[in-house]
Amino acid sequence: MKLIRNRKINTLFDAETLAARNDALAEEIANGGHEDLLVIAVLKGSFIFAADLVRSLHKAGLAPEIEFITLSSYGDGTSSSGTVRVVKDIDSDVKGRHVLLIDDILESGRTISFAKELMMKRGAKSAEVAVLLDKTGKRATDITADYVGFECPDYFVVGYGMDVAHAFRELPFVGMVVEE
């Protein structure tokens, strides 16, 4: 257990485990026959995972282009409204391209389902999903990720890009905040 910003955090997945899993995921993706691959990181929580996975994709022999999209279903509150909106869109045309959407956690599925449907409506040849963590018990939509880093227990997790009120994103591991 680590004490960071006066919060106790248990490590769930350390940096070495994350790096090894990224390399394995990249090999799986590289074996998928993707030509002209466009990677789209769903911001903000996925940014570190996406950066590491893209570097692993390079090691696996792929040369994807990279884009970023910011989506929101929260508005001004702390619970999801259930309606997803585009806050910042991508610049690239996806028509006829293989798209790989990268997100940090697949929980309710609303955001990534919205992103996948949006890419297909725009004419993507395919739209696959890679997530670092999958919380299968929280699903509100009928979606499964094509590539999953780890099954995640029903904990509130931080680190490796994920946050609590913009804190803890910088941690090089995925941890669980221990509530007193």
N, C-alpha and C positions, 0 to 999 in steps of 0.2 A: 504494500500500500504506500502511495506517495501523498504527501501533503503539498498541494499546489493552490495558491491563492486562498489559503485557509479552508480548502475543500479536500476531503479524503477521496483519492481515486485509486481503484484497483485496476491493474493492467489485465485486459482480456486478450489482446493480441499485440505482442511486442514488435519492434521494428524489424527484427530478423524474420519473424513469421510472416509479416506483411510483405516484405521483399520477396521471399520465396513464393508466396501465393501469387503475387503479381506476375512473376516469371512464368508460373504454371498457367495462369489465365491467358497470358499473352501467347503461349504455345497453342492453347486450345483455340484462340481466336485466329491465329495464323493458319491453323489447319482447316479453317472454315471456308477457304477459297474466296476471300474478299478481294476484289479488284477495285481500284479507285475508292478506297475506304475513306470516309469522312467521320472522324470522331467528334462527338459533340458532348462536352462536359456540361452537366446541369449544375449551375452555381447556386449557392456558394459552397455547400458542404463537400462537394466532390473534388475540389480543385487539387488537393494534394494526391489523392488516389488517382485522379486522371493523369496528373503529371508523371507519377511513377509508372502507371500502366502504359502510357504512351512510350516512355523510355524502354520498358520491357518489350513492347511491340516492335520497336526498332531493333532490339537485340534478337528478336524472333524472325527478323527479315521483312517486316512490313514498314511501309513509309506513308502513314496516314496523314491527311490534312487534319487540322484541329480547329474547332470552333467552340464557342461558349454561348449558352442560353441561360437566362435567368427567368425562372418561373415562380409564381407565388400563389398560394391558396390561403394565406393567413390574413391579408389585409393589415389592419392595425391591431388585431388581437393576438392571442397566444394559442388559439385552437383553430383548426382548419375550418374554412367556410364551406369546403367541398367544391368550390368553383375555382378552377385554375386559370390564371391569366399570364400572358407573356409580359415580363417587365423589360427585358432586353433580348432582342431576337438575334439570330445568326445573320451573317452577311452572305453566306454561300448559297448557291442554288443546289438543292439536293436531287433534282430531277435525274432519274436514271442511275443514281449512286447508291452504294451500300453505306448505310449509316449505322454507327455504333454509338448509342447513347450511354454515357457513363454517369452514374449517380452514386451517392454515398450509401444510402439506406433505402431498401424497398420495404415500405411499411404498409400504408393504406393502398398504395399503388396508383392513387389519383394523378399525381404529378407526372410520373413516368408514362402512364397510360396516355395522358394528354399529349405529352411530347412525342410518343411513338405514333399516335394517330395523326398528329400535325405533320410529321415528316412523311407519312404515307400519303396524306392528302396533297402534299406538295410534290408528289411524284417520285419519292425515293424508291429504288429498286427493292430494297429491304431496309428494315429498321430493327436492329437487335439491341438488347439491353445488357449492360454489364454493371453489376452493383458490388460494392465491397461487402455490405452486410444485408442479409435477408431475414426479416422478421415475419415469417409466414403466418403467425397467429394474428396479425394485425390487418390483414388484407381486406379492403373494402371494394376492390375491383377484381376482375378476372384476368390477372396478368401474372406471368412468371418471368423471371430474368433468364436470359440465355446463358449468361456467365455469372456465377456467384463466387465471391471470395470466401465468405464464411456464413453459416447459419448463425443468427444472433439471438441470444436469449432476450427475454422481454425486460431489458434494462435500458435506462437512459444512458447513452454512450457519448463520449467526447473524445477529442484528439483526432489527429490525422485528417484535419479539415473540419471536423464536426465540433459544434460549440454549445455553450450555454450563454446566451446574451453576448455573443461575439467573443467570449473567452474560451481558452483551451484549444483553439484550432491548431496552434503551433506544436502541440505535443506529437512526438514521433511514434506514438503508439495509440491504440484504441483502448480507452479505459471506461470504467463504470464509476459514476459519481456515487459515493456512499453517503446515504442520508442518515443523519443521526437519529 
